[in-house]
């Protein structure tokens, strides 16, 4: 979806093209025009999506992606502490908790069998194996907030972001860009949570993530200064152009 697209959602008794039913969502321009989101708009393309994502007062979905070490988590924590009302979608993972991490707050820490069961039941918007551990975004984490009118922020890698967009056409993808590959490697080493082999694997995939993020995401934020980057992300969540 183009950067300036918007969502018009709601219910209608008509199944004719150009009118919204409970199973369809429509694009109009611009993305951040709140009055346009609730107006009838002009006939535009319809995209099949889940019922809960097509409600008159449905919340927006923001997907923040970037390479490991780009600073996604730091920016998100800072922005959410200053932006009330935005729901952070807690991811599920099979990896062991790190020191200080809390189940249900940082991640839902699951066993392999439980994770596989949720996949089989179709409970994930996206899931994948990353460096030997499995990660996924639970539909319930997004559905419950969006259907109650709250905006949702999802933190994933680039591949996961593209998968979410394939499921939720109106999701806005925000790519967090490292200032350089050298700085990215430096940040990975300084945080002290990865082995040498994990650092090498993350650095190896980073060029593809940067290229894909720049070309496929709606907003690109270069995280060379935390305060400036956090301000840009906050403006996106508030519905302002960056």
KEFIVEX-230919 format. One line per 8 residues: number of its first residue (from 0); their letters; for each residue x, y, z of N, C-alpha, C. Coordinates in Angstrom, 1 decimal. Layout:
// KEFIVEX-230919
NUM	a	X:Y:Z:X:Y:Z:X:Y:Z  ...
This chain:
// KEFIVEX-230919
0	xxxxxxxx	0.8:-1.2:0.0:0.0:0.0:0.0:0.9:1.2:0.0  0.5:2.2:-0.7:1.3:3.5:-0.8:1.3:4.2:0.5  2.4:5.0:0.7:2.6:5.7:2.0:1.4:6.5:2.4  0.7:7.2:1.4:-0.3:8.1:1.7:-1.7:7.5:1.7  -1.8:6.2:1.5:-3.2:5.6:1.5:-3.8:5.7:2.9  -5.1:5.6:2.9:-5.9:5.6:4.2:-6.9:4.5:4.2  -7.5:4.3:5.4:-8.4:3.2:5.5:-9.8:3.9:5.7  -10.8:3.3:5.0:-12.2:3.7:5.3:-12.9:2.4:5.7
8	xxxxxxxx	-13.3:2.3:7.0:-13.9:1.1:7.5:-15.3:1.4:8.0  -16.1:0.3:8.1:-17.4:0.5:8.6:-18.3:-0.7:8.1  -19.6:-0.5:8.3:-20.5:-1.5:7.9:-21.5:-0.9:7.0  -22.1:-1.7:6.1:-23.1:-1.2:5.1:-23.9:-2.4:4.7  -25.1:-2.1:4.3:-26.0:-3.2:3.8:-25.7:-3.5:2.3  -24.9:-2.7:1.6:-24.7:-2.8:0.2:-23.5:-3.6:0.0  -23.5:-4.5:-1.0:-22.4:-5.3:-1.5:-21.8:-4.8:-2.7  -22.3:-3.6:-3.2:-21.8:-3.0:-4.4:-20.4:-2.5:-4.3
16	xxxxxxxx	-19.6:-2.6:-5.4:-18.2:-2.0:-5.3:-18.3:-0.5:-4.9  -17.4:-0.1:-4.0:-17.3:1.2:-3.5:-18.0:1.5:-2.2  -18.6:0.4:-1.6:-19.3:0.6:-0.3:-18.7:-0.5:0.6  -18.5:-0.1:1.9:-17.9:-1.0:2.8:-18.9:-1.9:3.5  -18.6:-3.2:3.5:-19.4:-4.2:4.3:-18.5:-4.6:5.4  -19.0:-5.5:6.3:-18.3:-5.9:7.4:-17.1:-6.7:7.1  -16.9:-7.1:5.9:-15.8:-7.9:5.5:-14.8:-7.2:4.5  -15.0:-6.0:4.3:-14.1:-5.3:3.4:-13.6:-4.0:3.9
24	xxxxxxxx	-12.4:-3.6:3.4:-11.8:-2.3:3.8:-11.4:-1.6:2.5  -11.5:-0.3:2.5:-11.3:0.5:1.3:-10.2:1.5:1.5  -9.4:1.8:0.4:-8.4:2.8:0.5:-8.8:4.2:-0.1  -8.5:5.2:0.6:-8.6:6.6:0.1:-7.3:7.3:0.5  -7.2:8.5:0.1:-6.0:9.3:0.4:-6.5:10.6:1.1  -5.8:11.1:2.1:-4.5:10.6:2.6:-4.6:9.7:3.8  -3.5:9.1:4.2:-3.5:8.2:5.4:-3.9:8.9:6.7  -3.3:10.1:6.9:-3.5:10.7:8.2:-4.7:11.7:8.3
32	xxxxxxxx	-5.6:11.6:7.3:-6.8:12.5:7.4:-7.9:11.7:8.1  -8.1:12.0:9.4:-9.0:11.3:10.2:-10.4:11.4:9.7  -10.8:12.6:9.2:-12.2:12.7:8.7:-12.4:11.8:7.5  -11.4:11.6:6.7:-11.5:10.7:5.6:-11.7:9.3:6.0  -11.2:8.9:7.1:-11.3:7.5:7.6:-12.8:7.1:7.8  -13.6:8.1:8.2:-15.0:7.8:8.6:-15.9:8.2:7.5  -15.5:8.9:6.4:-16.4:9.3:5.4:-16.6:8.2:4.4  -17.6:8.4:3.5:-17.9:7.4:2.5:-16.8:7.4:1.4
40	xxxxxxxx	-16.1:8.5:1.2:-15.0:8.5:0.2:-15.5:8.2:-1.2  -14.5:8.1:-2.1:-14.9:7.7:-3.5:-14.6:6.2:-3.7  -15.3:5.6:-4.7:-15.0:4.2:-4.9:-13.6:3.9:-5.1  -13.1:2.9:-4.4:-11.6:2.6:-4.4:-11.5:1.1:-4.3  -10.3:0.6:-4.3:-10.0:-0.8:-4.3:-10.4:-1.5:-3.0  -11.0:-2.7:-3.0:-11.4:-3.4:-1.8:-10.5:-4.5:-1.6  -10.2:-4.8:-0.3:-9.2:-5.8:0.0:-9.8:-6.7:1.1  -9.9:-8.0:0.9:-10.4:-8.9:1.9:-9.6:-9.0:3.1
48	xxxxxxxx	-10.1:-8.8:4.3:-9.4:-8.8:5.6:-10.3:-9.4:6.7  -9.7:-9.6:7.8:-10.6:-10.2:8.9:-11.7:-9.2:9.3  -12.8:-9.8:9.8:-14.0:-9.0:10.2:-13.6:-8.0:11.2  -12.8:-8.4:12.2:-12.5:-7.5:13.3:-11.6:-6.3:12.9  -11.0:-6.4:11.7:-10.2:-5.3:11.3:-10.9:-4.3:10.4  -12.2:-4.6:10.2:-13.0:-3.7:9.4:-14.2:-3.2:10.2  -13.9:-2.3:11.1:-15.0:-1.8:11.9:-14.9:-0.2:11.8  -16.0:0.4:12.1:-16.0:1.9:11.9:-15.0:2.6:12.7
56	xxxxxxxx	-14.8:2.1:14.0:-13.9:2.8:14.9:-12.7:1.9:15.2  -12.3:1.0:14.3:-11.2:0.2:14.5:-9.9:1.0:14.6  -9.0:0.5:15.5:-7.8:1.2:15.7:-6.8:0.9:14.6  -5.8:1.7:14.5:-4.8:1.5:13.4:-3.7:0.6:13.9  -3.0:0.0:12.9:-1.9:-1.0:13.2:-0.6:-0.4:12.7  0.3:-0.2:13.6:1.7:0.2:13.2:2.7:-0.9:13.4  3.5:-1.2:12.4:4.4:-2.2:12.4:5.8:-1.6:12.4  6.6:-1.8:13.5:7.9:-1.2:13.5:8.9:-2.4:13.3
64	xxxxxxxx	9.7:-2.2:12.2:10.7:-3.3:11.9:12.1:-2.7:11.7  13.0:-3.6:11.6:14.4:-3.1:11.4:15.4:-4.2:11.8  16.6:-4.1:11.4:17.6:-5.1:11.7:17.9:-5.2:13.2  18.3:-6.3:13.7:18.7:-6.4:15.1:19.8:-5.5:15.4  19.7:-4.7:16.4:20.7:-3.7:16.8:20.4:-2.3:16.2  19.3:-2.1:15.5:18.9:-0.8:14.9:18.3:0.1:16.0  17.9:-0.5:17.1:17.4:0.3:18.2:15.8:0.3:18.3  15.2:-0.7:17.7:13.7:-0.7:17.7:13.1:-0.6:19.1
72	xxxxxxxx	13.6:-1.6:19.9:13.1:-1.7:21.2:13.3:-0.5:22.1  14.5:0.2:22.0:14.7:1.4:22.7:13.8:2.5:22.3  13.6:2.7:21.0:12.7:3.7:20.6:11.3:3.4:21.0  10.8:2.2:20.8:9.5:1.8:21.2:9.2:2.1:22.6  10.1:1.6:23.5:9.9:1.8:24.9:9.8:3.3:25.3  10.6:4.1:24.7:10.6:5.6:25.0:9.3:6.2:24.5  8.9:5.9:23.3:7.7:6.5:22.7:6.4:6.0:23.4  6.3:4.7:23.7:5.1:4.3:24.3:4.9:4.8:25.8
80	xxxxxxxx	6.0:5.1:26.4:6.0:5.7:27.7:5.4:7.1:27.7  5.5:7.7:26.5:5.0:9.1:26.3:3.8:9.2:25.4  3.3:8.1:25.0:2.1:8.0:24.1:1.0:7.1:24.6  0.2:7.6:25.5:-0.9:6.8:26.1:-1.9:6.3:25.1  -2.4:5.2:25.3:-3.5:4.7:24.4:-3.1:3.7:23.3  -1.8:3.7:23.1:-1.3:2.8:22.0:-0.9:1.4:22.7  -1.5:0.3:22.2:-1.3:-1.0:22.7:-0.1:-1.6:22.1  0.9:-2.1:22.9:2.0:-2.8:22.4:1.7:-4.3:22.3
88	xxxxxxxx	1.8:-4.9:21.1:1.5:-6.3:20.9:2.6:-7.1:21.4  2.5:-7.8:22.5:3.5:-8.7:23.1:3.7:-9.9:22.2  4.9:-10.2:21.7:5.2:-11.3:20.9:5.3:-12.6:21.7  5.2:-13.7:21.1:5.4:-15.0:21.7:6.8:-15.6:21.2  7.5:-16.3:22.1:8.8:-16.9:21.6:9.0:-18.2:22.4  9.9:-19.0:21.8:10.3:-20.2:22.5:11.7:-20.1:23.1  12.3:-18.9:23.0:13.6:-18.8:23.6:13.4:-18.5:25.1  14.5:-18.8:25.8:14.5:-18.6:27.3:14.5:-17.1:27.6
96	xxxxxxxx	13.9:-16.8:28.7:13.8:-15.4:29.2:15.3:-14.9:29.5  15.6:-13.7:29.1:16.8:-13.1:29.6:16.6:-12.4:30.9  17.7:-12.1:31.6:17.6:-11.5:32.9:16.8:-10.2:32.9  15.8:-10.2:33.8:14.9:-9.0:33.9:13.7:-9.1:33.1  13.6:-10.0:32.1:12.4:-10.1:31.2:11.2:-10.7:32.0  10.0:-10.2:31.7:8.8:-10.7:32.4:7.9:-11.3:31.4  7.4:-12.5:31.8:6.4:-13.2:30.9:5.1:-12.4:30.8  4.7:-12.2:29.6:3.5:-11.4:29.4:3.7:-9.9:29.2
104	xxxxxxxx	4.9:-9.5:29.5:5.2:-8.1:29.3:6.3:-7.9:28.2  7.4:-8.6:28.4:8.4:-8.5:27.3:8.1:-9.5:26.2  7.7:-10.7:26.6:7.3:-11.8:25.6:6.3:-12.7:26.3  5.6:-13.5:25.6:5.0:-14.7:26.1:6.0:-15.9:25.8  6.6:-16.4:26.9:7.6:-17.5:26.8:6.8:-18.8:26.7  6.9:-19.5:25.6:6.2:-20.7:25.4:7.2:-21.9:25.1  6.7:-23.1:25.3:7.4:-24.3:24.9:7.2:-24.5:23.5  8.0:-25.4:22.9:7.9:-25.7:21.5:6.5:-26.3:21.1
112	xxxxxxxx	6.0:-27.2:22.0:4.7:-27.9:21.7:3.6:-26.8:21.7  3.6:-26.0:22.7:2.6:-24.9:22.8:2.6:-24.0:21.6  3.8:-23.6:21.2:4.0:-22.7:20.0:3.4:-23.4:18.8  3.8:-24.7:18.6:3.3:-25.4:17.4:1.8:-25.6:17.4  1.2:-25.8:18.6:-0.2:-25.9:18.7:-0.9:-24.6:18.3  -0.4:-23.5:18.7:-1.0:-22.2:18.3:-0.8:-22.0:16.8  0.3:-22.4:16.2:0.4:-22.3:14.7:-0.7:-23.2:14.1  -0.9:-24.4:14.5:-1.8:-25.3:13.9:-3.3:-24.7:14.1
120	xxxxxxxx	-3.5:-24.0:15.1:-4.8:-23.4:15.4:-5.0:-22.1:14.7  -4.0:-21.6:13.9:-4.1:-20.4:13.2:-4.1:-19.1:14.1  -3.4:-19.2:15.2:-3.5:-18.1:16.2:-2.4:-17.0:16.0  -1.6:-17.2:15.0:-0.5:-16.2:14.7:-0.8:-15.4:13.5  -0.5:-14.1:13.5:-0.5:-13.2:12.3:0.7:-13.6:11.5  1.8:-13.8:12.2:3.1:-14.2:11.5:3.9:-14.9:12.6  4.7:-15.8:12.1:5.6:-16.5:12.9:6.8:-17.1:12.1  7.9:-17.2:12.7:9.1:-17.7:12.0:10.2:-18.1:13.0
128	xxxxxxxx	11.1:-18.9:12.5:12.3:-19.3:13.3:13.4:-18.3:13.1  14.0:-17.7:14.1:15.0:-16.8:14.0:16.2:-17.2:14.9  17.3:-17.6:14.3:18.5:-18.0:15.0:18.2:-19.1:16.0  17.5:-20.0:15.6:17.2:-21.2:16.4:16.1:-21.1:17.4  15.4:-20.0:17.4:14.2:-19.8:18.3:13.1:-19.3:17.4  11.9:-19.6:17.9:10.7:-19.3:17.2:10.0:-18.0:17.8  9.5:-17.2:16.9:8.9:-15.9:17.4:7.5:-15.8:16.6  6.6:-15.1:17.2:5.3:-14.9:16.5:4.5:-13.8:17.1
136	xxxxxxxx	3.6:-13.2:16.3:2.7:-12.2:16.7:1.3:-12.8:16.8  0.8:-12.9:18.0:-0.6:-13.5:18.2:-1.7:-12.6:17.7  -2.6:-13.2:17.0:-3.8:-12.4:16.5:-4.5:-11.8:17.6  -4.6:-12.5:18.7:-5.4:-11.9:19.9:-4.8:-10.6:20.4  -3.5:-10.5:20.3:-2.8:-9.3:20.8:-3.2:-8.1:20.0  -3.5:-8.3:18.7:-3.9:-7.2:17.8:-5.4:-7.1:17.8  -6.1:-8.2:17.6:-7.6:-8.2:17.4:-8.3:-7.5:18.6  -7.9:-7.8:19.8:-8.7:-7.3:21.0:-8.5:-5.8:21.1
144	xxxxxxxx	-7.3:-5.3:20.8:-7.1:-3.8:20.9:-7.8:-3.1:19.7  -7.6:-3.6:18.5:-8.1:-2.9:17.3:-9.6:-2.9:17.3  -10.2:-4.0:17.7:-11.7:-4.0:17.7:-12.3:-3.1:18.8  -11.5:-2.7:19.8:-12.0:-1.8:20.8:-11.6:-0.4:20.5  -11.0:-0.1:19.3:-10.7:1.2:18.9:-9.3:1.7:19.2  -8.5:0.8:19.8:-7.2:1.3:20.2:-6.2:1.0:19.1  -5.2:1.9:18.9:-4.1:1.7:18.0:-3.2:0.6:18.6  -2.5:-0.1:17.7:-1.6:-1.2:18.1:-0.3:-1.0:17.4
152	xxxxxxxx	0.8:-1.3:18.2:2.1:-1.3:17.7:2.7:-2.7:17.7  3.2:-3.2:16.6:3.8:-4.5:16.5:5.3:-4.3:16.2  6.1:-5.0:17.0:7.6:-5.0:16.8:8.0:-6.3:16.2  8.5:-6.3:15.0:9.0:-7.5:14.3:10.2:-7.2:13.4  10.8:-8.3:12.8:11.8:-8.1:11.9:11.2:-7.8:10.5  12.0:-7.5:9.5:11.5:-7.1:8.2:10.6:-8.1:7.6  11.0:-9.4:7.6:10.2:-10.4:7.0:8.9:-10.6:7.7  8.9:-10.4:9.0:7.6:-10.5:9.7:6.7:-9.3:9.4
160	xxxxxxxx	7.3:-8.2:9.2:6.5:-7.0:8.8:5.8:-7.2:7.5  6.4:-7.8:6.6:5.8:-8.0:5.3:4.7:-9.0:5.4  4.9:-10.0:6.3:3.9:-11.0:6.5:2.6:-10.4:7.1  2.8:-9.5:8.1:1.7:-8.8:8.7:0.9:-8.0:7.7  1.6:-7.3:6.8:1.0:-6.5:5.8:0.1:-7.4:4.9  0.6:-8.6:4.6:-0.1:-9.5:3.7:-1.4:-10.0:4.4  -1.5:-9.9:5.7:-2.7:-10.3:6.5:-3.6:-9.1:6.8  -2.9:-7.9:7.0:-3.7:-6.7:7.4:-3.2:-5.6:6.4
168	xxxxxxxx	-4.0:-5.4:5.4:-3.6:-4.6:4.3:-3.3:-3.1:4.7  -4.0:-2.6:5.7:-3.9:-1.2:6.1:-2.8:-0.9:7.1  -2.0:-2.0:7.5:-1.0:-1.8:8.5:0.1:-0.8:7.9  0.5:0.1:8.8:1.6:1.1:8.4:2.9:0.5:8.8  3.8:0.3:7.9:5.2:-0.2:8.2:6.2:0.9:8.4  6.8:0.9:9.5:7.9:1.8:9.9:9.2:1.1:10.0  10.2:1.5:9.2:11.5:0.9:9.2:12.5:1.7:10.0  13.1:1.1:11.0:14.2:1.8:11.8:15.5:1.4:11.1
176	xxxxxxxx	16.1:2.5:10.6:17.4:2.3:9.9:18.6:2.6:10.8  19.6:1.7:10.8:20.8:2.0:11.5:21.6:3.1:10.7  22.4:3.9:11.4:23.1:5.0:10.7:24.2:4.4:9.8  24.7:3.2:10.1:25.7:2.5:9.3:25.8:1.1:9.7  26.4:0.2:8.9:26.6:-1.2:9.3:27.6:-1.3:10.4  28.6:-0.4:10.4:29.6:-0.4:11.5:28.9:-0.1:12.8  28.1:0.9:12.8:27.4:1.2:14.1:26.4:0.1:14.5  25.8:-0.6:13.5:24.9:-1.7:13.8:25.7:-2.8:14.6
184	xxxxxxxx	26.9:-3.2:14.0:27.7:-4.2:14.7:28.1:-3.8:16.0  28.5:-2.5:16.2:28.9:-2.0:17.5:27.8:-2.1:18.5  26.6:-1.8:18.1:25.5:-1.8:19.0:25.2:-3.3:19.4  25.3:-4.2:18.5:25.1:-5.6:18.8:26.0:-6.1:19.8  27.3:-5.7:19.7:28.3:-6.2:20.6:28.2:-5.5:22.0  27.8:-4.3:22.0:27.6:-3.6:23.3:26.5:-4.1:24.1  25.4:-4.5:23.5:24.3:-5.0:24.3:24.5:-6.3:25.0  25.5:-7.1:24.5:26.0:-8.2:25.3:25.0:-9.4:25.4
192	xxxxxxxx	24.0:-9.5:24.5:23.0:-10.6:24.6:23.2:-11.7:23.6  24.1:-11.5:22.7:24.3:-12.5:21.6:25.7:-13.1:21.5  25.7:-14.3:21.1:27.0:-15.0:20.9:27.7:-14.5:19.6  28.9:-14.8:19.4:29.6:-14.4:18.2:28.9:-14.9:16.9  28.5:-16.1:17.0:27.8:-16.7:15.8:26.5:-16.0:15.6  25.7:-15.6:16.6:24.5:-14.9:16.5:24.7:-13.5:15.9  25.8:-12.8:16.4:26.1:-11.5:15.9:26.4:-11.6:14.4  27.2:-12.6:14.0:27.6:-12.8:12.6:26.4:-13.0:11.8
200	xxxxxxxx	25.4:-13.8:12.2:24.2:-14.1:11.5:23.4:-12.9:11.3  23.3:-12.1:12.3:22.5:-10.9:12.3:23.1:-9.8:11.3  24.4:-9.7:11.4:25.1:-8.8:10.4:25.0:-9.3:9.0  25.0:-10.6:8.8:24.9:-11.1:7.5:23.6:-10.8:6.8  22.5:-10.8:7.5:21.2:-10.6:6.9:20.8:-9.1:6.9  21.6:-8.3:7.6:21.2:-6.9:7.7:21.2:-6.1:6.4  22.1:-6.3:5.5:22.0:-5.6:4.2:20.7:-5.9:3.4  20.2:-7.1:3.5:18.9:-7.4:2.8:17.8:-6.7:3.5
208	xxxxxxxx	17.8:-6.7:4.9:16.8:-6.1:5.6:16.8:-4.6:5.3  17.9:-3.9:5.2:18.0:-2.5:4.9:17.4:-2.2:3.5  17.8:-3.0:2.6:17.4:-2.8:1.2:15.9:-3.0:1.1  15.4:-4.1:1.7:13.9:-4.3:1.7:13.1:-3.3:2.5  13.7:-2.9:3.7:13.0:-1.9:4.5:12.8:-0.6:3.8  13.9:-0.2:3.1:13.9:1.1:2.4:12.9:1.1:1.3  12.8:0.0:0.6:11.9:-0.1:-0.6:10.5:-0.4:-0.3  10.2:-1.2:0.8:8.9:-1.7:1.0:8.1:-1.1:2.2
216	xxxxxxxx	8.8:-0.4:3.1:8.1:0.2:4.2:7.6:1.6:3.9  6.6:2.0:4.6:6.0:3.3:4.3:6.8:4.5:4.9  7.4:4.3:6.0:8.2:5.3:6.7:9.5:4.8:7.1  10.6:5.5:6.8:11.9:5.2:7.2:12.5:6.2:8.2  12.9:5.7:9.3:13.5:6.6:10.3:14.9:6.2:10.6  15.9:7.1:10.4:17.3:6.7:10.7:17.6:7.0:12.1  18.0:5.9:12.8:18.2:6.0:14.3:19.7:6.4:14.6  20.1:7.6:14.2:21.4:8.0:14.6:21.4:8.8:15.9
224	xxxxxxxx	20.3:9.3:16.3:20.1:10.0:17.5:18.8:9.6:18.1  18.9:9.0:19.3:17.7:8.4:19.9:16.5:9.4:20.1  16.9:10.6:20.6:15.8:11.6:20.9:15.1:12.0:19.6  15.9:12.2:18.5:15.3:12.7:17.3:14.5:11.5:16.7  15.0:10.3:16.7:14.3:9.2:16.1:13.0:8.9:16.8  13.1:9.0:18.2:11.9:8.7:19.0:10.8:9.8:18.7  11.3:11.0:18.5:10.3:12.1:18.2:9.6:11.8:16.8  10.4:11.3:15.9:9.8:11.0:14.5:8.8:9.9:14.7
232	xxxxxxxx	9.2:8.8:15.4:8.2:7.7:15.6:7.0:8.2:16.3  7.1:9.0:17.3:5.9:9.5:18.1:5.0:10.3:17.1  5.6:11.1:16.2:4.8:11.8:15.3:4.0:10.9:14.4  4.6:9.8:14.0:3.9:8.8:13.1:2.7:8.2:13.9  2.9:7.9:15.2:1.9:7.3:16.0:0.7:8.3:16.2  1.1:9.6:16.3:0.1:10.6:16.5:-0.7:11.0:15.2  -0.2:10.4:14.0:-0.9:10.7:12.8:-0.3:11.9:12.1  0.9:12.3:12.4:1.5:13.4:11.7:2.5:13.0:10.6
240	xx	2.6:13.7:9.6:3.6:13.4:8.5:5.0:13.6:9.1  5.9:12.7:8.7:7.3:12.8:9.1:8.1:13.5:8.0
